[in-house]
Amino acid sequence: MLITFSSKAGADILMLSQHAQPIMRMIGKISDQNIPERGVFTPEQLVDAIFALEQAIADEKPPQEPDEDDPDTIKPDALSLPVALRQRAQPLLDLMRRSQKAGVPLSWEAGSGW
């Protein structure tokens, strides 16, 4: 399922629900596996949500790099490397900051954005 995050402060952000769920849990909008069909962050709620997401990014452990000195180590290609939370959440975090600064809500809607 596709989740569309929207705000008057910037362009829409599209995210697969499997990637949005952990982020939504970190920022306190959901407590289980299901993302509600629609929801909103008020500008006041964005302050705590931004802080929580920034904290989660700061607490994230960096991925373990392969030992380059070991000749038996196979270096993985770029497509097989995991995407860090910092990379995945950055567009949404930027929209959250813009929305909070502009004093406008940020909403989401589940379903196809097409």
Number of C-alpha atoms within 10 A of each C-alpha: 11 17 23 20 22 21 20 15 18 14 11 18 16 19 20 14 19 14 14 19 19 16 21 19 16 17 20 14 17 15 13 10 12 12 20 11 10 13 14 16 19 15 19 12 16 23 15 13 22 18 13 16 23 18 13 16 16 12 9 12 10 10 10 6 8 11 11 10 7 8 8 8 10 10 11 10 7 8 7 7 9 8 12 13 18 16 9 14 18 14 15 21 18 14 21 27 18 17 22 21 13 13 15 18 19 26 17 20 18 19 14 11 13 4
